[in-house]
Amino acid sequence: MSKDLFIKTDTQREWLEKLLKHEKAFKSHSKEVDEKSKFPKENVKALVDMGYTKLTLPTEYGGGGVSVTDMVLLQETISSFDSTTGLAIGWHQGVVGELYEKKLWKEDKLHTFAKEVLNGALVNRAVSEAQTGSPTRGGRPGTNAVKREDKWVISGQKNFTTMSPVLTHFLVSAWVEEKQGIGFFLIDRESKGLSIKETWDVIAMRGTESHDLVLDNVEVTDENFVELNQGPRGNNVNGWILHIPACYLGIAQSARDYAVNFAIEHSPNSLNGSISQLPNVQSLIGQIDLELMKARHFLYSVAEAYEDDSRRNHLTNELAAAKHIVTNSAITIVDKAMRLVGAKSLQLSNPLQRYYRDVRAGLHNPPMDDMTISKLAQTAIKEAESK
């Protein structure tokens, strides 16, 4: 199934053409990135150099001003080239998109940081901790920020800091006792007391190098105490988080394409032609395309609803549902692709085994499946009780 049906604007076409020029190069790094658990710095540098990382910055700040749907389309495309690159750069795109759409910081700080982004800065939130689990569950961070004279002093350790080798800025959550809330502090990579502990040892998305961020009495100015939340951020409706399902949709598309091409090219001598003529193979291809079609239509429909002011207020759990549906569909699609290809799909030289491992990572990106299902049930009950 092609995503061409969802291309609607000149901006989308222009950027797809730019990205397609890097398809071969991005794909050529994927095997090494996975095997060596090595961050794809060349790919990310190419994206920065072409201005991709400015796209979710609004035009009033000098950026590209792309929509959530634009981001989903482009992130899906990058992820179909290389999953690690897609997921990693997606966090930067999503963070910047949310910051400026929701005006989460003071205006002067937004303008100051916009200049950094225009000059190639890369940012991600650092929120997860070993003791608290996913921040969307509302756990209080163990990282603390204490005011000493005119500075905030921050100490703690964050895990799952995706893109840690190249991030220029970290948006770190910390418990602020005197505010009785969770603060976010924008911390420069070069800050004294900040270090990266290389802990990333996983079988999926190996190249993201999502190591631990260690903060040892890092001093931050008042100006960089940029947000204060009294409740879990997971309760906010944030369309920019759709970069996550877009990534896994891209991987699923790659698995589908590989399987279909294999079916039409593989011709064992027991057949007069390729295996694509076999009913069981056609059944698998049909099931794969149906699953892909359902996932893509749901994801893009939710993205478009988010962009429509008259519809956004009616969104409840659709963003979480999109992530749930796409991620689980991606797992199903890769599984069926591997069934079609057979034992060859398990060879380390075959990309399908990498896709198989990488799509599993989606289950552990927020929001988790159990929370999505629980919130759907709670919403249904609440709506029924209010009638």
N, C-alpha and C positions, 0 to 999 in steps of 0.2 A: 504494500500500500504506500502510495506517495503522499508527502505532505504538501504537494503543490496546490491542493485545494484550499489550503489555509494561507497562501501568499496573496496579500491584498494591496500592498502599497509599494510605491517606488523605493522607499527607504528599505523595506524588507528585501526587495530584489537586489538592490545595490549592495547591501551587506552580505547577502547570501553569495553573491558573485565574488566578493572580496574573500570570504571564508573558504569558498571552494578552491581558491588558488592555493590554499595551505593544506588541503585535504591529504595529499600524498605525503607531505612532510610530517604532519601530525601523526598519521597512521604508521609511518616508518619508525617512530620512537616508541610506540605502544608496548611492543614486546620487551624491549630493554627496560622501560619504565617499570613494568610489572615485575620482571625477573630480578632486577636489582633494587626494587623499592626506591626508585630514584625519581625525584620530582622533575617534571618536564619543563625545565626552565626555558628551553628554546621556544617551546610553544607559547608559553605565557609572555615571553619577551616579544614574540611576533604579534600577539594580540594587543599588547601595550603600544607597540610601535605603530600599528595601524589605526590606533585611536579607539579600539573596541571598549576599553575600560572606562571611557568617558561617556559611553552611550546612555547609561541610566541616570546620568547627571542632567538635570533640566536645562533647557536652552538658556534660561535667564541667568544661569551660572556658567555658561559657556560650554555646556555639554550637548549631547545628542538629543536628549529629551524623548527617548523611545518609550513606548508603552509596555505594559506587562506582557501583552501578546507578542510584541516584537521580541522582547527578551526571551520568552518561551521558545519561539521559533528559532532564534539564533543559538540559544543554549542547547536545544535539541540537536541542531546541526553539528555544533562543535563536539558534543558528546558522542555522536555517531562516528566521528573521526577518532576521538580518544576520550575515554570515559574519565580518566583522571583529570585531564585538562578541563573538561566540561564541568565537573563537580567543583573543582578548585576555583576557577574563575567565576563560577556561578555565585559563590558566596560573596565575593566582592561586588558583583553586579547587583545582587539582592540587597546587600547592606546599604549601598549608596542609594539605590532606588527608594528604599523605605525611609532613610534619613531625610531625604529632600522632599519626598511627597508628603510626609507627615510633619515636616518641620520639627523634628525631634530636638533640635538644638537651637540655641539663640542665633538670630540672623547673622550677626557678625562672625560667629564661629562657622556657620555654614559657608559663608563667603570665603573665609580663610582656608577652610579645608577643601573647598571646590578648587582652589588654585593648586593645592597639592595633587588632587586627582588629575587635573589637567596636565600636570607635570609628571604623571606616571605613578602616583602613589597607589598602593594596594592595601586594602583594609579588610579585616574580618572580625566578627565578634568572638571573644574568648569567654565562654560562659560555663561550659561543662566542667564538672569536677568529679573525681572518683567517689567522693562520699555523698554527693547530692543526686547523681544521675542526671537525667535530662532536665534542663532548666524549665521546660514547659510544664513540668509537674509541680512547680512552685517551691522547690527546695531552696533554703537559704544558703547562699554561698559561704564556704569556709574562708574564702579570700576576704580580707578586711582592709578597710581604708580608715585611717585615723588622722585627724587634723593636728599638725604640729606647726605652730607659728603660722606661716603663710602658705604652707604646703600640705598636700594630702600624701600620706605615706602608705603605700600599698604592699601587702605581703600575701602570698598564697601560690597555689599551683593549679593551672588549668590543663585539662586534657582535650583531645580531639581538636587541636588548633590547626585546622586545615590550611595548607599553603604556607606553613611556618617558615620554609626556607627563603621565601621572597616577600613576605609581608613587610610593608614599611611602617604600618600602624596597627595597633591592637586595640579593639574596643572592649575593655575588660570590665566584667561585672564584679562588684565587691559589696559586702555588707557594710553599711555606714551606720554605726550604732547611734550617733547623735541625731541622725535623721530618721532612724527606725525604718529604713528602706534600703533597697538595692540601688546602688549608684553605678553608672557607667563612666569609665574614665578612658579618654583617648590617650594612648601611650605610644610614643615614638620608639621604634626598634632600637635606636641607639641609646636609650635611657640607661643610666647606671643602675645595676641591680637586676636588669632584665636579661634572661638567658633562655635558650631552647634546650630542653632535655630530650634526647633522641630515644623515644619510647615506642614509636610506631612499629608494631610487629604483628601484622594481621594478614589474612589471606585475600582480602578484597580491597579494592581501591588503594593498592599498596603504594603507588607513586604520589599520593596526596601528601605524604609525610606529615600526617596530622599529629605531630609530636606534642609533648607537654610544654606549656609556657610557665616558666618559673619567675616569680616576682619576689625579690628579696629587698624589702624596704625601698621600693621604687618611689621617688618623689615626683608628684604631679601638681601642677599649678591649679588654682581655682578655675582658670579659663578652660582647662581640660577635664573638669568635672562636668560632663556634658548632659547627663540624663539622671533622673531619679524616679524610680518606680516603686509604688507601694503595693503592687500586685504582680502576679506572674505575667511576663510579656506574651506568653502563649495564648492569652485571652484576646489579644488584639487581632483584628482582621487585617492581614497583611498579604496582599497579592504577590508581592515580590518573592515570597517563599516558594512560589511555583517553579523557580529555577531547579528545585530538587526533583520533582517528577519529570520535568523536561529532560533532565540528565538521563534518567532511567528509560525514558521513552526513546531517546537517541540510541542507547545501547540495544534496546529491543529491536529497533529498526535494523541495526547492523547485523544482529543475529538472524533476523528474518531474511535479509538480503543474502547473507552467506548461505543459508540453507536452501533458498530458492536457486541460487546459482549452482550450488552443488548438485541439486536434483536434475538440472538440465544438462550438466556437464558429465556426471558420473554414469558411465555406460559399462556395466559388467558384462562379460561375455555370455552370461546366461540369458541376456535380453537382446532383442533386436532394437536397440535404441537406448535412451537414458532412462533412469529410474523415475523421471517425472511423469511417465505414462502409467505408473502403478497407482491403483486406487487408494492404497493406504498412504502413499506419499502425497497424493493430491489432497487426501483428507487432512493430513497434518498441515499442509500449506494453507488450506482453507481455514482451518481452526486458528492458525497463527495470524492470518490477515484479519479475521473477524475480531480476535482479541486486540490486535493493534488498532483496528478501526474504532472499537469501543473506547479504548483508553485515550486515543488522540482526540476524538470528538468531545469527550467529557472534559479533558484538560483545557482545550481551547475554548470551549463553551464557558467554563468557569472564569478563565482569564478575561474574556470579553464581558462577562457579567460584572466583573470587578471594575472594569473601566467605565461602565455605564452608571452615572451617578444615581439614576432612578432605580437601578437594580441592586447596586452595591449594598444599600441599607437592608435588603432582604436576604443577604447572604448570612448563613449561620455556620453550617459545618461543611460547606461545599469545598473550601480550600483544602481542608484536611481530607475530605473524601477523595479529592482529585489525587492527592499524594498516595492514599491507600490503594485506589483503583489502579493507577498507573504502575506503581511499584510491584504490586502483586501480579498484574498482567505481564509486566516485563519478565518476572520470574517464570511464569507459565510459558511465555513465548520462547525464552531461551531453552527451557526444558524440552519443548516440542521440537525446536530446531535441532537439538542434540539427538533426540530420538530419530529424527529423520536422517541425520548424517551418520549415526551409529558410533561404533567404537573409535573412529577417527577423531571424533569430537573431544575425546579425552586426552589426545596427544598434546604435550606441552607446546608444540609448535602450532597448534590449532587455536585460533582466537576464541572459539566458542567456549573453551574451558575458562578463559579469562572473563568473558561476558557472564558466564554462570556464577563465578565468584563475585564479580562486581555488582551485579543486580541484587545480590543478597544484602549488600551494604545498605540498600535503600530501606530495608526493614528497620534499621537502627538510626536513620535520620528522623528528626522530628517532623510532625507528631507521630508517635507510635500508634500502631494499629489498634491496640486495646483502648487507647484514649479516644481515638476517632469513633470507634463503635460505641463506647460508653456515652460520649457526648451526643451522638445521634439518638440513642435511646432516651437520654435525659430530655433532649429537646422535644422529642415526640410526646413524651409523658407530660411535660410542662404545657405544651400546646393543647393537648387533650383536656387537661385539668382546667385550663383557662376558658374553655368554651362553656 
